[in-house]
Amino acid sequence: PAPPPELLAAAAVISVLTNEPAEVGADLAIRALAGESARPRSDGRPWFAFATWFSQATVSLLWAERHAEVRPLLDASIAQARATGDSSRLAVGLAHRGWLALRRGDLIAAEGDTRTALAAAELPAPTLYRVLNGGVLVKTLVEQGELDSAQQALAPVDSAAESGSIYAAVLRLARGRLRVQQGRVAEGLEDFLAVGLALTRALITCPSYLPWRSDAALAQLALGEHEPARRLADEELELARAFGAPRALGVAKRAAGVIAGGDHGASLLREAIDAFERGDARLERARALTDLGAQLRRRNRRTEARELLREALDAAHHAGAKPLARQAETELRATGARPRR
């Protein structure tokens, strides 16, 4: 007989988090979902079993970057949860759909889903999902440059950030990014390294889950710690190559390219831009375009830099990513160009 979907879904999560190639975990998740649809409904399993393994299967597809496959599953699950008043299923569906929107660079959708989940106080969802939604919301607000709102969103769940749980790591990484944007880079780095410690203890190495190494490496670079920054960036790049999903590879190549600089850095940034194109990651692509444009401007290659920075500014503006748009505009003006208002 075929393995039960609960087993396949658990295997999918383990496969992804331990950094087996992305298609291995995705295949296990798809088999779990297919196995459920073929199974009779009245097999006496407890009601909560479905929510647990369905969540594992969909989040595995999310981390494996199977965006087109996971989105309709989440839409249908959220609609079903609303129809039946199932608070846990609604909270996890909104969290995963918000996380998907954030990864694709759709900040408005990500904020909408996570705020909806957190506002539904009359639906007593498990704390775990409040923490996950809080983490996604904080990161989304930071991307939009809404640092005061991000600090407010963090406040009710902040105490959970240091609990050491796997989902709390999402919140702690988001808090680190907020700290960095607030100019508290050393505190941000502390959060990133703490996330790394918690995940390493849990034997989680997959950079597509949380790219803590590239976040930490860029913070170390900002603090002048070049050698540890390079080591962490190289480690993440090696893991991302083994995992083989384009967005995760783009994130790692972008960090490595910024740290390397010179011809090698520019080459890595170009590869990152291509990877983000394949990985349906508009905002990350705009970030890498900005970094490459800035590198080329500093090397006096202004015409090429201008083209890249105009594209980056346009994409960041459309996404509502104000800090990135400001950065791209500043760099564009430094090339002697006058950005369109």
N, C-alpha and C positions, 0 to 999 in steps of 0.2 A: 504493500500500500504506500501511497505518497505520504511524505512527512506532513504532520499537521501544520497549519499556517503559523501557529504560535512559535513553533520551533524554527521555521524558516525565517520568520521576522526577527527573532532573537539572533539567529546566525547572521542575518544581514547587518544588523547594528554592530555586532562584534567584528565582522569582516571589514566594515568601513572604518571603524574607530582604530583598528589595529593596522590600518593602512595597506590592506590588500588592494590590488588594482580595483578602481572604481566599478568596473563592469561586473566584478564578482559579487559585490554587495548588492548592486542594482538588480542583478539577475535573481538573487535569493529573494529580494523584496517583491519583485514582480511575480515570482512563483508563489509566494505567500498569498498575495492578493488574488491570484488566479485560483488557488486552492480553496480559498474561502467561498468564492462565487459558485464553485462546483459542489459545495457541501450542503447537505440538508440542514434546515434551520433548527430542527427540534432534536439536537443531540445532547441536551442536558448540561451544556457547559454553563458556568456562571456568567451573568450579564456583563461583568467588568472585563472579561477576557478579551472581547473584541476591541474595546477602546485601547487597551494596553498594546496589543500586537499591531493593530492598525496604525497606531502612533509610531511604533518602531519601524514599520514598513515604509510609511510615508517620509519619516525623517531620514531614513537611509537613502531614499530616492532624492531627497533635497540635498543631502551632503554629497551624493554621487553626481549631482548636477543634472539630473533627469527632469529639468524644469517643466517641459511640455507634458510629461507623463504624470507628474505629481499634482499640477495645478487643478485639473478637473476632479481628481480624487478628493482634494481638500475642499473645493467648492461644494461638492455633493455631500461631504461629511458635515460641513458647517450648516448647510440647509436642513439636513436630517436632524442635527442636534437642536436647531431652533424649533423644528416642528415637534420634537419630543420633549423639549425642556431638559436635555441632558447637559448639565453644566460642565462636566469634565471634558466631554467630547467637544463642546463649543470652545472651551478655553484652549485646548490643545490644537484644535483646527485653526483657530485665529492666530495662535502663536506661530504655528508652522507656516501659515499663509503669509503672515507679516514678515517672517524671517526670509521667506522666498522673495517677497516684494523688495525687501531691503537689499538682498543679494543681486537682484536684477536692476537695482538703481531706481525703483519706483517708491520714492520716499513718502509720497502722499498716501498711497495704499498701505504701506507698512505702518505709518502712524495711525491711520484709521482703524486697522484691524487690532493693533495692540491696545489702543485707547478703549475700544469697544470691550475687549476682554477684561481690562482692568476696571472699567466702570460698572461692570455687571456684578455689583456687590451682593445682589440678592441671589445670585447663583454661586453657591459656595464651592468653587473649584479648588482643587488641592493647591497648597502653597507653592509647590514646585512649578505650577504653570503661571502663577502670579510672578514668580521670580524670572521665569523665561520671558514672559511678555514684557516685564519691566526692563530686562536687559536689551531686548530688541528695540523698545521705545526709546531708551536713553541713547542708544547708538544712532537711531534715526534722527533724533532731535539734534545731536551733535553734528551730524552731516548737514543739517539745515542751518547750523549756526545759532540754534536756539539754546544757548548754554544755561540760561536761568531756568527755562522750562525743563531742560534735561536734569538739572540739579533737583528741581521739585519732583520730577518723576522718580528720581533715584531715592529720595528721602524715605518713602514708606517701606522700601524693600532693601535699603542699604545694609541693614544689619545681617541680612542673609548672604551678602556678597562674600563674606569670609568663612562661610560654613564648610567649604571644602567639597561640596557635592558637585557632580558633573554639570548639572544645569546652572548651579550658582556661578560656575566659571564663565558662562555667557554674560551674566550680569557684571562680574568683576572685570572682564575684558572691556565691557562697555564703559565701566567706571574709569578704567585706566585711560581710555580714549578721551573721556570728558576731562580728566585731570590734565592730559597733555594739551588739549585745546584751551584750558584755563591758564596755561603757562606753568603748570605744576608738573614739569616733565619727570623729575626724579620720583615723585609719588606715583605717576602713571606707570613708570618703569617697574616700580615695586609691585603694582597690581599685575602687570604682564608676567613678571617672573613668578609670582605666586600662582597664577593660572597654570604656568608651565610646570611648576612643582606638583600641583594637584593632579594634572593630567598624566604626568610621567609616572606618578605613584599608581594611577589607575591603569597604566600600560596603554594609554591613548596617545598615538603618535600622529594621527591624520591631520594634516594642515587644513583640509577642507572643513573640518569641524570648527576649530578656532585657530587662526593663524597667529598664535601668540608670539612665535619666534620672530616673524617679520615686524610685528608691532614693537616688540622689545628691541630689536636691532635698530629700528629707526629712532627710537627714543635714546638708545645708547649713542648713536651717531650725533644726535642733537646735543648730547652731553659731552661730546668729544672722545667717547670710548670706542675708537675705530676698530681695534682688533676683536673685542668680544662681539661687536656689531657684525663684522664680516663673518665670524664663525657661525653665529646664529642664522644669518641669512643663507649661508651655504648649506647648513643643515636642513633648513626648510625647503630649499630648492631641490635637494636630493630626495626628500620625502615626497614632494609634490610631483617630481618626475616619476617616482614609483607608483604613485596613486593614479596619475594620468588624466585627471579631469582638468579642462582648460582654465576655468576661473581660478582654481587653487594654484595652478602653475603660473598664471598671470600675476597673482598677488606676490608669490615668492620671487618671480623674476623682476617685478617692479622694485621690491625692497633691495634685492641684490644689485640691480642696476643703479639705483640712487647711491648706494654705499660704494660701489666700485668706481663710478665716474669714468671720464675718459672714453675712448672708443669702445672698450669692453662694456662699460655701463650703458652707453647709448645703444649698443647692439642688444643688450638684455632688455632695455626699455622698449625697443621696437618689437621684440618677441613677445613681451608682455601685452603690448597693444593688440597684436594679432590674436593672442590667446583670449583676451577679453572679448574680442569680436566674436570668436567661436563660442565663448562661454556665456553669451547673453548678459554681459555685465557692463552696462552703459556707463555707470558712474565711475567704476574702477578704471575703465578705459580712458575716461576724461582725465582722471588723476594721473595716469601714466603719460598721457599726451602732454599734460602740464609739466611734468617732471622732465620729459625729453625736450620740450620747448625751452625750458629754463636752462638745461645743460647746453643746448646748442647756442642759445643767446650768449651765455658766458664765454663760449668759444668763438663768438663773433660771426656765427652762421645765422644772420638775422632773418634773411628771407624765408629760409626753411622753418626757423623757429616761429615766425609770425603765423605761417599757415597752420602749424600744429596748435598754437595757442588760441587762434581764432576758433578752431574746431572744439577745443577743450572748453573755452568760455561759453560757447553756444550750448554744448551738452550739459555743462554744470548749471547754467542758467535755466534750461528747460527742466532739469531735475529738481530745481529749488535748493541746490547745494551751495548756499551763499558763500561760505568760507573758501571753497574750491574756486568758485567764480571770481571772487576777489583776488585770489592768488594768481589765477590765469590772466586776469585783467592787469594786475600790477606788472607781471612779466611781459605782457603784450606791449604795455606803454614803454617799458624799458627797451624794447626793440625799436622804438620811435614810431610805432603805429598808433593810430587813434581809434580805439574800439567804438563800434556803433553803440548808441545808447539803446 
